[in-house]
Amino acid sequence: MEWIYGFRFSANKNGKIKGLGMKLPLKGAYKVSLWNLETGQLLKDETLTATADHSEVYNTISEVAIEKNKEYGVSIEANSFYKIRKADNSEFTFPIQTGNIEILSFHASRVSENPQGKFPSMPQSDELSPCVDVIFIED
């Protein structure tokens, strides 16, 4: 079963996304997408290919300008993923700050329930799948 999942995020400084990345349990080709969630616009689609299980892959992309305090999303379509839960099974608390990026929420949905190719709509806070990433460079 294919899923689309990813993170809503914002930057605390203006900058550029210069790459998209992933790490999944299974090798294969997977579609990673970058979204402007304020407009619903798809900014970039990229197919990333892992030639080995559990390998980290990054593709350089033509730069996408990111404005501070605006909402963006990065998602991946995949049939495999890592699941992370807290040891006490409590929910994750957002936002989560990592460098100049603030992760606002995690979302997931079945691809079959997301036929228009939109950012996944179902927020998840009890488990995360941190398999997709961006390379952000501040201005």
BALOBA-1460 file (C-alpha; in Angstrom, 3 decimals):
// residues 139
<rec num="1" residu="m" x="0.000" y="0.000" z="0.000"/>
<rec num="2" residu="e" x="1.404" y="3.368" z="-1.030"/>
<rec num="3" residu="w" x="1.379" y="6.280" z="1.392"/>
<rec num="4" residu="i" x="2.128" y="9.952" z="0.998"/>
<rec num="5" residu="y" x="3.549" y="11.500" z="4.142"/>
<rec num="6" residu="g" x="5.609" y="14.470" z="5.160"/>
<rec num="7" residu="f" x="6.135" y="17.568" z="7.251"/>
<rec num="8" residu="r" x="4.692" y="21.074" z="7.275"/>
<rec num="9" residu="f" x="7.469" y="23.549" z="8.032"/>
<rec num="10" residu="s" x="8.481" y="27.189" z="8.014"/>
<rec num="11" residu="a" x="11.856" y="28.911" z="8.035"/>
<rec num="12" residu="n" x="12.832" y="31.585" z="10.545"/>
<rec num="13" residu="k" x="14.979" y="33.287" z="7.872"/>
<rec num="14" residu="n" x="14.612" y="33.827" z="4.132"/>
<rec num="15" residu="g" x="16.583" y="31.315" z="2.099"/>
<rec num="16" residu="k" x="16.563" y="28.613" z="-0.537"/>
<rec num="17" residu="i" x="15.855" y="24.913" z="-0.719"/>
<rec num="18" residu="k" x="18.794" y="23.482" z="-2.686"/>
<rec num="19" residu="g" x="18.137" y="19.774" z="-2.324"/>
<rec num="20" residu="l" x="15.611" y="17.088" z="-1.427"/>
<rec num="21" residu="g" x="16.503" y="13.928" z="0.441"/>
<rec num="22" residu="m" x="15.186" y="10.654" z="1.788"/>
<rec num="23" residu="k" x="16.134" y="7.533" z="3.700"/>
<rec num="24" residu="l" x="13.846" y="4.495" z="3.505"/>
<rec num="25" residu="p" x="14.113" y="0.849" z="4.562"/>
<rec num="26" residu="l" x="13.784" y="-0.430" z="0.963"/>
<rec num="27" residu="k" x="15.680" y="0.495" z="-2.189"/>
<rec num="28" residu="g" x="13.695" y="1.914" z="-5.087"/>
<rec num="29" residu="a" x="12.536" y="5.105" z="-6.805"/>
<rec num="30" residu="y" x="10.312" y="7.453" z="-4.794"/>
<rec num="31" residu="k" x="8.640" y="10.781" z="-5.581"/>
<rec num="32" residu="v" x="9.517" y="13.650" z="-3.238"/>
<rec num="33" residu="s" x="7.525" y="16.883" z="-3.507"/>
<rec num="34" residu="l" x="8.008" y="20.396" z="-2.178"/>
<rec num="35" residu="w" x="4.852" y="22.470" z="-1.582"/>
<rec num="36" residu="n" x="3.893" y="26.050" z="-0.843"/>
<rec num="37" residu="l" x="1.108" y="25.288" z="1.631"/>
<rec num="38" residu="e" x="-0.126" y="28.867" z="1.765"/>
<rec num="39" residu="t" x="-1.139" y="28.689" z="-1.908"/>
<rec num="40" residu="g" x="-1.398" y="24.883" z="-2.298"/>
<rec num="41" residu="q" x="1.104" y="25.122" z="-5.161"/>
<rec num="42" residu="l" x="3.454" y="22.256" z="-5.970"/>
<rec num="43" residu="l" x="6.904" y="23.866" z="-6.177"/>
<rec num="44" residu="k" x="9.027" y="20.857" z="-7.115"/>
<rec num="45" residu="d" x="8.659" y="17.135" z="-7.848"/>
<rec num="46" residu="e" x="11.785" y="15.005" z="-7.815"/>
<rec num="47" residu="t" x="12.299" y="11.253" z="-8.147"/>
<rec num="48" residu="l" x="14.961" y="10.021" z="-5.753"/>
<rec num="49" residu="t" x="16.415" y="6.567" z="-6.258"/>
<rec num="50" residu="a" x="18.020" y="4.465" z="-3.542"/>
<rec num="51" residu="t" x="20.177" y="1.643" z="-4.868"/>
<rec num="52" residu="a" x="20.461" y="-0.072" z="-1.482"/>
<rec num="53" residu="d" x="18.177" y="-0.623" z="1.505"/>
<rec num="54" residu="h" x="18.536" y="1.969" z="4.313"/>
<rec num="55" residu="s" x="20.598" y="4.331" z="2.133"/>
<rec num="56" residu="e" x="20.419" y="8.097" z="2.441"/>
<rec num="57" residu="v" x="19.902" y="9.872" z="-0.894"/>
<rec num="58" residu="y" x="19.973" y="13.602" z="-1.684"/>
<rec num="59" residu="n" x="19.358" y="15.225" z="-5.063"/>
<rec num="60" residu="t" x="20.464" y="18.770" z="-5.795"/>
<rec num="61" residu="i" x="17.596" y="20.760" z="-7.306"/>
<rec num="62" residu="s" x="17.320" y="24.155" z="-8.949"/>
<rec num="63" residu="e" x="16.946" y="26.538" z="-6.024"/>
<rec num="64" residu="v" x="13.486" y="27.289" z="-4.656"/>
<rec num="65" residu="a" x="13.167" y="30.576" z="-2.754"/>
<rec num="66" residu="i" x="11.707" y="30.211" z="0.750"/>
<rec num="67" residu="e" x="10.253" y="33.171" z="2.644"/>
<rec num="68" residu="k" x="10.516" y="33.248" z="6.419"/>
<rec num="69" residu="n" x="7.348" y="32.535" z="8.420"/>
<rec num="70" residu="k" x="5.454" y="31.106" z="5.399"/>
<rec num="71" residu="e" x="4.212" y="27.500" z="5.453"/>
<rec num="72" residu="y" x="5.777" y="24.887" z="3.186"/>
<rec num="73" residu="g" x="5.609" y="21.127" z="3.021"/>
<rec num="74" residu="v" x="7.842" y="18.279" z="1.928"/>
<rec num="75" residu="s" x="6.300" y="14.877" z="1.192"/>
<rec num="76" residu="i" x="7.233" y="11.481" z="-0.173"/>
<rec num="77" residu="e" x="5.197" y="8.720" z="-1.805"/>
<rec num="78" residu="a" x="6.414" y="5.339" z="-0.607"/>
<rec num="79" residu="n" x="5.391" y="1.825" z="0.355"/>
<rec num="80" residu="s" x="8.015" y="1.611" z="3.114"/>
<rec num="81" residu="f" x="8.915" y="3.868" z="6.010"/>
<rec num="82" residu="y" x="10.423" y="4.052" z="9.463"/>
<rec num="83" residu="k" x="8.003" y="4.656" z="12.318"/>
<rec num="84" residu="i" x="9.074" y="6.480" z="15.442"/>
<rec num="85" residu="r" x="7.052" y="6.541" z="18.645"/>
<rec num="86" residu="k" x="7.936" y="7.979" z="22.009"/>
<rec num="87" residu="a" x="8.899" y="5.341" z="24.586"/>
<rec num="88" residu="d" x="5.917" y="6.307" z="26.742"/>
<rec num="89" residu="n" x="3.543" y="6.384" z="23.717"/>
<rec num="90" residu="s" x="2.749" y="10.054" z="24.333"/>
<rec num="91" residu="e" x="2.199" y="12.384" z="21.393"/>
<rec num="92" residu="f" x="4.887" y="14.484" z="19.777"/>
<rec num="93" residu="t" x="4.648" y="18.182" z="20.517"/>
<rec num="94" residu="f" x="4.993" y="20.651" z="17.662"/>
<rec num="95" residu="p" x="6.604" y="22.877" z="16.613"/>
<rec num="96" residu="i" x="10.021" y="21.223" z="16.621"/>
<rec num="97" residu="q" x="12.980" y="23.515" z="15.916"/>
<rec num="98" residu="t" x="15.887" y="22.155" z="13.868"/>
<rec num="99" residu="g" x="18.389" y="24.791" z="12.777"/>
<rec num="100" residu="n" x="16.551" y="27.537" z="10.874"/>
<rec num="101" residu="i" x="13.584" y="25.243" z="10.141"/>
<rec num="102" residu="e" x="10.568" y="24.846" z="12.383"/>
<rec num="103" residu="i" x="8.604" y="21.623" z="11.823"/>
<rec num="104" residu="l" x="4.954" y="22.532" z="12.363"/>
<rec num="105" residu="s" x="3.302" y="19.116" z="11.974"/>
<rec num="106" residu="f" x="3.531" y="15.668" z="10.410"/>
<rec num="107" residu="h" x="0.863" y="14.403" z="7.969"/>
<rec num="108" residu="a" x="0.084" y="11.122" z="6.217"/>
<rec num="109" residu="s" x="-2.572" y="9.592" z="3.973"/>
<rec num="110" residu="r" x="-2.975" y="6.700" z="1.602"/>
<rec num="111" residu="v" x="-2.195" y="7.696" z="-1.983"/>
<rec num="112" residu="s" x="-5.567" y="6.211" z="-2.994"/>
<rec num="113" residu="e" x="-7.261" y="8.713" z="-0.638"/>
<rec num="114" residu="n" x="-5.226" y="11.599" z="-2.044"/>
<rec num="115" residu="p" x="-6.034" y="11.348" z="-5.774"/>
<rec num="116" residu="q" x="-5.352" y="14.973" z="-6.690"/>
<rec num="117" residu="g" x="-1.717" y="14.795" z="-5.626"/>
<rec num="118" residu="k" x="-2.070" y="17.256" z="-2.757"/>
<rec num="119" residu="f" x="-0.020" y="17.468" z="0.413"/>
<rec num="120" residu="p" x="-1.348" y="14.775" z="2.799"/>
<rec num="121" residu="s" x="-4.194" y="16.079" z="4.921"/>
<rec num="122" residu="m" x="-4.285" y="13.791" z="7.990"/>
<rec num="123" residu="p" x="-2.162" y="15.166" z="10.865"/>
<rec num="124" residu="q" x="-0.344" y="12.530" z="12.930"/>
<rec num="125" residu="s" x="1.184" y="13.171" z="16.334"/>
<rec num="126" residu="d" x="1.433" y="9.703" z="17.908"/>
<rec num="127" residu="e" x="4.029" y="8.421" z="15.419"/>
<rec num="128" residu="l" x="6.331" y="10.004" z="12.861"/>
<rec num="129" residu="s" x="8.042" y="8.764" z="9.722"/>
<rec num="130" residu="p" x="11.119" y="10.959" z="9.340"/>
<rec num="131" residu="c" x="12.097" y="9.642" z="5.912"/>
<rec num="132" residu="v" x="12.082" y="12.867" z="3.861"/>
<rec num="133" residu="d" x="14.288" y="15.956" z="4.149"/>
<rec num="134" residu="v" x="15.235" y="19.289" z="2.577"/>
<rec num="135" residu="i" x="18.530" y="21.133" z="2.276"/>
<rec num="136" residu="f" x="17.832" y="24.713" z="3.369"/>
<rec num="137" residu="i" x="20.407" y="27.486" z="2.999"/>
<rec num="138" residu="e" x="19.616" y="30.835" z="4.613"/>
<rec num="139" residu="d" x="20.191" y="34.046" z="2.633"/>
